[in-house]
Amino acid sequence: MNKHFEDARYYIKRAGETARKGVAEELEPVEQRFKTLTGQKEEPEPSRLDEVKADLKEIQGKAEGEAREAIADARERIESYRTTET
């Protein structure tokens, strides 16, 4: 494709994105007023990133617990080995 057409396509895409953001920004107060009048409360749903972070924290907690158990078990084995050796 000709370089001029590629440039034009890029700038048209950017103009569309900018226009969409501008419209959303202009309509935000209207949306808030509508939600207030209709009694709808905004409770944002957790994003995919928040869900993944929560899952990772849960997995981290489980891994730490399992590691502590393994260390305690290893210490017990070492202690029992030392007492039987002497």
DSSP file (Angstrom, degrees, kcal/mol; ACC not computed):
  #  RESIDUE AA STRUCTURE BP1 BP2  ACC     N-H-->O    O-->H-N    N-H-->O    O-->H-N    TCO  KAPPA ALPHA  PHI   PSI    X-CA   Y-CA   Z-CA
    1    1 A M              0   0    0      0, 0.0     5,-0.0     0, 0.0     2,-0.0   0.000 360.0 360.0 360.0 145.4    0.0    0.0    0.0
    2    2 A N     >  -     0   0    0      1,-0.1     4,-2.0     4,-0.0     3,-0.4  -0.321 360.0-124.0 -61.9 141.2    1.2    3.5   -0.8
    3    3 A K  H  > S+     0   0    0      1,-0.2     4,-2.4     2,-0.2     5,-0.2   0.839 110.8  56.8 -57.6 -35.7    2.8    5.2    2.2
    4    4 A H  H  > S+     0   0    0      1,-0.2     4,-2.4     2,-0.2    -1,-0.2   0.891 107.1  48.1 -65.1 -39.3    0.4    8.1    1.9
    5    5 A F  H  > S+     0   0    0     -3,-0.4     4,-2.7     2,-0.2    -2,-0.2   0.883 110.3  51.9 -68.9 -37.5   -2.6    5.8    2.3
    6    6 A E  H  X S+     0   0    0     -4,-2.0     4,-2.2     2,-0.2    -2,-0.2   0.927 111.7  46.7 -62.8 -44.3   -1.0    4.1    5.3
    7    7 A D  H  X S+     0   0    0     -4,-2.4     4,-2.4     2,-0.2    -2,-0.2   0.922 112.4  49.8 -62.4 -44.3   -0.5    7.5    6.9
    8    8 A A  H  X S+     0   0    0     -4,-2.4     4,-2.3     1,-0.2     5,-0.2   0.915 110.3  50.4 -62.4 -43.0   -4.0    8.6    6.1
    9    9 A R  H  X S+     0   0    0     -4,-2.7     4,-2.2     1,-0.2    -1,-0.2   0.905 110.2  50.7 -61.7 -41.9   -5.4    5.3    7.6
   10   10 A Y  H  X S+     0   0    0     -4,-2.2     4,-2.4     1,-0.2    -2,-0.2   0.936 112.5  45.2 -60.6 -48.5   -3.4    5.8   10.8
   11   11 A Y  H  X S+     0   0    0     -4,-2.4     4,-2.2     1,-0.2    -1,-0.2   0.840 111.5  52.2 -70.0 -32.5   -4.6    9.4   11.3
   12   12 A I  H  X S+     0   0    0     -4,-2.3     4,-2.2    -5,-0.2    -1,-0.2   0.907 110.0  49.8 -66.6 -41.0   -8.2    8.5   10.5
   13   13 A K  H  X S+     0   0    0     -4,-2.2     4,-2.3    -5,-0.2    -2,-0.2   0.937 112.1  47.4 -62.3 -46.2   -8.0    5.7   13.1
   14   14 A R  H  X S+     0   0    0     -4,-2.4     4,-2.6     1,-0.2    -2,-0.2   0.890 110.2  52.5 -62.6 -39.7   -6.6    8.1   15.7
   15   15 A A  H  X S+     0   0    0     -4,-2.2     4,-2.5     1,-0.2    -1,-0.2   0.904 109.6  49.5 -63.5 -40.8   -9.2   10.7   14.9
   16   16 A G  H  X S+     0   0    0     -4,-2.2     4,-2.3     2,-0.2    -2,-0.2   0.917 111.9  47.6 -64.1 -43.9  -11.9    8.1   15.5
   17   17 A E  H  X S+     0   0    0     -4,-2.3     4,-2.3     2,-0.2    -2,-0.2   0.910 113.0  48.5 -63.5 -42.1  -10.4    7.0   18.8
   18   18 A T  H  X S+     0   0    0     -4,-2.6     4,-2.3     2,-0.2    -2,-0.2   0.900 111.3  50.0 -64.9 -41.5  -10.1   10.6   20.0
   19   19 A A  H  X S+     0   0    0     -4,-2.5     4,-2.6     2,-0.2    -2,-0.2   0.905 109.6  51.4 -63.7 -41.4  -13.6   11.4   19.0
   20   20 A R  H  X S+     0   0    0     -4,-2.3     4,-2.4     1,-0.2    -2,-0.2   0.923 111.2  47.3 -61.8 -45.2  -14.9    8.4   20.8
   21   21 A K  H  X S+     0   0    0     -4,-2.3     4,-2.3     1,-0.2    -1,-0.2   0.892 111.9  51.0 -62.9 -39.8  -13.1    9.4   24.0
   22   22 A G  H  X S+     0   0    0     -4,-2.3     4,-2.3     2,-0.2    -2,-0.2   0.914 110.7  47.5 -64.9 -43.5  -14.4   12.9   23.7
   23   23 A V  H  X S+     0   0    0     -4,-2.6     4,-2.2     2,-0.2    -2,-0.2   0.921 112.1  50.0 -63.7 -43.9  -18.0   11.8   23.3
   24   24 A A  H  X S+     0   0    0     -4,-2.4     4,-0.9     1,-0.2    -2,-0.2   0.904 111.8  48.8 -61.2 -40.9  -17.6    9.5   26.3
   25   25 A E  H  < S+     0   0    0     -4,-2.3     3,-0.3     1,-0.2    -1,-0.2   0.893 112.1  48.1 -66.2 -40.1  -16.2   12.3   28.4
   26   26 A E  H  < S+     0   0    0     -4,-2.3     4,-0.4     1,-0.2    -1,-0.2   0.853 114.6  45.6 -69.0 -34.7  -18.9   14.7   27.4
   27   27 A L  H  X S+     0   0    0     -4,-2.2     4,-2.5     1,-0.2    -1,-0.2   0.564  87.8  90.2 -86.9  -8.8  -21.7   12.2   28.1
   28   28 A E  H  X S+     0   0    0     -4,-0.9     4,-2.5    -3,-0.3     5,-0.2   0.906  86.8  48.6 -57.1 -46.6  -20.3   11.1   31.5
   29   29 A P  H  > S+     0   0    0      0, 0.0     4,-2.4     0, 0.0    -1,-0.2   0.889 111.8  50.5 -62.3 -36.2  -22.2   13.7   33.6
   30   30 A V  H  > S+     0   0    0     -4,-0.4     4,-2.5     2,-0.2    -2,-0.2   0.918 110.8  48.9 -65.4 -42.7  -25.4   12.8   31.8
   31   31 A E  H  X S+     0   0    0     -4,-2.5     4,-2.5     2,-0.2    -1,-0.2   0.915 111.4  49.3 -62.4 -44.0  -24.8    9.1   32.5
   32   32 A Q  H  X S+     0   0    0     -4,-2.5     4,-2.2     2,-0.2    -2,-0.2   0.914 111.9  48.5 -62.6 -42.7  -24.1    9.8   36.2
   33   33 A R  H  X S+     0   0    0     -4,-2.4     4,-2.6     2,-0.2    -2,-0.2   0.912 110.9  50.9 -64.5 -42.4  -27.2   11.9   36.5
   34   34 A F  H  X S+     0   0    0     -4,-2.5     4,-2.2     1,-0.2     6,-0.2   0.924 111.2  47.8 -60.0 -45.7  -29.3    9.2   34.8
   35   35 A K  H  X>S+     0   0    0     -4,-2.5     5,-1.7     1,-0.2     4,-0.7   0.872 111.9  50.2 -65.1 -36.3  -28.0    6.6   37.2
   36   36 A T  H  <5S+     0   0    0     -4,-2.2     3,-0.5     1,-0.2    -2,-0.2   0.922 112.5  46.6 -66.1 -44.3  -28.6    8.8   40.2
   37   37 A L  H  <5S+     0   0    0     -4,-2.6    -2,-0.2     1,-0.2    -1,-0.2   0.836 115.8  44.5 -68.3 -33.4  -32.2    9.5   39.1
   38   38 A T  H  <5S-     0   0    0     -4,-2.2    -1,-0.2    -5,-0.2    -2,-0.2   0.516 112.0-118.1 -90.6  -4.7  -33.0    5.8   38.3
   39   39 A G  T  <5 +     0   0    0     -4,-0.7     2,-0.5    -3,-0.5    -3,-0.2   0.624  60.9 149.2  81.4  12.7  -31.3    4.6   41.6
   40   40 A Q      < -     0   0    0     -5,-1.7     2,-0.4    -6,-0.2    -1,-0.3  -0.680  33.0-153.4 -82.5 128.6  -28.7    2.6   39.9
   41   41 A K        -     0   0    0     -2,-0.5     2,-0.7    -3,-0.1    -5,-0.0  -0.827  16.0-122.3-102.1 141.4  -25.5    2.4   41.9
   42   42 A E        +     0   0    0     -2,-0.4    -2,-0.0     2,-0.0    -7,-0.0  -0.720  34.2 169.1 -84.7 116.7  -22.2    1.8   40.1
   43   43 A E        -     0   0    0     -2,-0.7     2,-0.1     0, 0.0    -2,-0.0  -0.919  30.9-136.8-123.2 103.6  -20.4   -1.2   41.4
   44   44 A P        -     0   0    0      0, 0.0     3,-0.1     0, 0.0    -2,-0.0  -0.341  15.6-126.0 -64.5 135.1  -17.5   -1.9   39.1
   45   45 A E        -     0   0    0      1,-0.1     2,-0.1    -2,-0.1     0, 0.0  -0.527  36.7 -94.6 -75.1 146.0  -17.1   -5.5   38.2
   46   46 A P        -     0   0    0      0, 0.0    -1,-0.1     0, 0.0     2,-0.0  -0.393  43.0-127.1 -63.6 135.2  -13.6   -6.9   38.9
   47   47 A S     >  -     0   0    0     -2,-0.1     4,-2.1     1,-0.1     5,-0.2  -0.264  24.5-103.2 -75.5 168.9  -11.5   -6.7   35.8
   48   48 A R  H  > S+     0   0    0      1,-0.2     4,-2.3     2,-0.2     5,-0.2   0.878 123.6  54.7 -60.3 -38.3   -9.7   -9.8   34.5
   49   49 A L  H  > S+     0   0    0      1,-0.2     4,-2.5     2,-0.2    -1,-0.2   0.909 106.7  50.0 -63.6 -42.2   -6.5   -8.4   35.9
   50   50 A D  H  > S+     0   0    0      1,-0.2     4,-2.3     2,-0.2    -1,-0.2   0.895 110.4  50.6 -63.3 -39.5   -8.0   -8.1   39.4
   51   51 A E  H  X S+     0   0    0     -4,-2.1     4,-2.4     2,-0.2    -2,-0.2   0.911 110.9  48.1 -63.8 -42.2   -9.3  -11.7   39.1
   52   52 A V  H  X S+     0   0    0     -4,-2.3     4,-2.6     2,-0.2    -2,-0.2   0.909 110.9  51.2 -65.6 -41.5   -5.8  -12.9   38.1
   53   53 A K  H  X S+     0   0    0     -4,-2.5     4,-2.2     2,-0.2    -2,-0.2   0.912 110.5  48.9 -61.7 -42.1   -4.2  -11.0   41.0
   54   54 A A  H  X S+     0   0    0     -4,-2.3     4,-2.1     2,-0.2    -2,-0.2   0.911 111.7  49.3 -63.9 -42.2   -6.6  -12.5   43.5
   55   55 A D  H  X S+     0   0    0     -4,-2.4     4,-2.6     1,-0.2    -2,-0.2   0.908 110.5  50.7 -62.5 -41.6   -5.9  -16.0   42.1
   56   56 A L  H  X S+     0   0    0     -4,-2.6     4,-2.6     1,-0.2    -2,-0.2   0.887 108.9  50.9 -65.5 -38.2   -2.2  -15.4   42.3
   57   57 A K  H  X S+     0   0    0     -4,-2.2     4,-2.4     2,-0.2    -1,-0.2   0.905 111.2  49.0 -64.6 -39.9   -2.4  -14.3   46.0
   58   58 A E  H  X S+     0   0    0     -4,-2.1     4,-2.2     2,-0.2    -2,-0.2   0.927 112.7  46.7 -64.2 -44.7   -4.4  -17.4   46.8
   59   59 A I  H  X S+     0   0    0     -4,-2.6     4,-2.7     1,-0.2    -2,-0.2   0.896 111.0  52.8 -63.9 -40.1   -1.9  -19.6   45.1
   60   60 A Q  H  X S+     0   0    0     -4,-2.6     4,-2.6     2,-0.2    -2,-0.2   0.918 108.8  49.9 -61.6 -43.5    0.9  -17.8   46.8
   61   61 A G  H  X S+     0   0    0     -4,-2.4     4,-2.2     2,-0.2    -2,-0.2   0.913 112.1  47.3 -61.7 -43.1   -0.7  -18.3   50.2
   62   62 A K  H  X S+     0   0    0     -4,-2.2     4,-2.7     2,-0.2    -2,-0.2   0.919 112.2  50.0 -63.5 -43.4   -1.1  -22.0   49.5
   63   63 A A  H  X S+     0   0    0     -4,-2.7     4,-2.4     1,-0.2    -2,-0.2   0.900 110.3  49.9 -63.9 -40.6    2.5  -22.4   48.3
   64   64 A E  H  X S+     0   0    0     -4,-2.6     4,-2.4     2,-0.2    -1,-0.2   0.913 111.7  48.8 -64.7 -41.4    3.8  -20.6   51.4
   65   65 A G  H  X S+     0   0    0     -4,-2.2     4,-2.3     1,-0.2    -2,-0.2   0.925 112.5  47.5 -63.1 -44.4    1.7  -22.9   53.6
   66   66 A E  H  X S+     0   0    0     -4,-2.7     4,-2.4     1,-0.2    -1,-0.2   0.880 111.1  51.8 -64.8 -37.3    2.9  -26.0   51.8
   67   67 A A  H  X S+     0   0    0     -4,-2.4     4,-2.5     2,-0.2    -2,-0.2   0.913 109.2  49.9 -65.6 -42.2    6.5  -24.8   52.0
   68   68 A R  H  X S+     0   0    0     -4,-2.4     4,-2.6     1,-0.2    -2,-0.2   0.913 111.5  48.9 -62.1 -42.1    6.2  -24.2   55.8
   69   69 A E  H  X S+     0   0    0     -4,-2.3     4,-2.5     2,-0.2    -2,-0.2   0.913 111.6  49.3 -63.1 -42.0    4.8  -27.7   56.2
   70   70 A A  H  X S+     0   0    0     -4,-2.4     4,-2.5     2,-0.2    -2,-0.2   0.902 112.0  48.1 -64.8 -40.8    7.6  -29.2   54.1
   71   71 A I  H  X S+     0   0    0     -4,-2.5     4,-2.5     2,-0.2    -2,-0.2   0.925 112.2  48.8 -65.6 -44.0   10.2  -27.4   56.1
   72   72 A A  H  X S+     0   0    0     -4,-2.6     4,-2.2     1,-0.2    -2,-0.2   0.913 112.4  48.7 -62.3 -41.5    8.7  -28.5   59.4
   73   73 A D  H  X S+     0   0    0     -4,-2.5     4,-2.3     2,-0.2    -1,-0.2   0.908 111.3  49.9 -63.7 -42.5    8.6  -32.1   58.2
   74   74 A A  H  X S+     0   0    0     -4,-2.5     4,-2.6     2,-0.2    -2,-0.2   0.898 110.0  50.8 -64.2 -40.3   12.2  -31.9   57.1
   75   75 A R  H  X S+     0   0    0     -4,-2.5     4,-2.7     2,-0.2    -1,-0.2   0.902 110.0  50.1 -64.2 -40.4   13.3  -30.5   60.4
   76   76 A E  H  X S+     0   0    0     -4,-2.2     4,-2.7     2,-0.2    -2,-0.2   0.921 111.6  48.2 -63.2 -43.3   11.4  -33.3   62.2
   77   77 A R  H  X S+     0   0    0     -4,-2.3     4,-2.4     2,-0.2    -2,-0.2   0.916 112.6  48.3 -63.3 -43.1   13.1  -35.9   60.0
   78   78 A I  H  X S+     0   0    0     -4,-2.6     4,-2.5     2,-0.2    -2,-0.2   0.925 112.8  48.5 -63.2 -43.9   16.5  -34.3   60.6
   79   79 A E  H  X S+     0   0    0     -4,-2.7     4,-2.2     1,-0.2    -2,-0.2   0.913 112.7  47.2 -63.7 -42.7   15.9  -34.2   64.4
   80   80 A S  H  X S+     0   0    0     -4,-2.7     4,-1.8     1,-0.2    -1,-0.2   0.878 112.0  51.3 -67.6 -35.6   14.8  -37.8   64.5
   81   81 A Y  H  X S+     0   0    0     -4,-2.4     4,-1.6    -5,-0.2    -2,-0.2   0.911 110.5  48.6 -64.8 -43.1   17.8  -38.9   62.4
   82   82 A R  H  X S+     0   0    0     -4,-2.5     4,-1.4     1,-0.2    -2,-0.2   0.882 110.8  49.9 -66.5 -38.2   20.2  -37.1   64.7
   83   83 A T  H  < S+     0   0    0     -4,-2.2    -1,-0.2     1,-0.2    -2,-0.2   0.855 112.4  46.7 -71.9 -32.0   18.7  -38.6   67.8
   84   84 A T  H  < S+     0   0    0     -4,-1.8    -1,-0.2     1,-0.2    -2,-0.2   0.771 109.7  55.5 -77.8 -25.7   18.8  -42.2   66.4
   85   85 A E  H  <        0   0    0     -4,-1.6    -2,-0.2     1,-0.2    -1,-0.2   0.806 360.0 360.0 -76.8 -30.0   22.5  -41.7   65.2
   86   86 A T     <        0   0    0     -4,-1.4    -1,-0.2    -5,-0.1    -2,-0.2   0.481 360.0 360.0 -95.5 360.0   23.8  -40.7   68.6
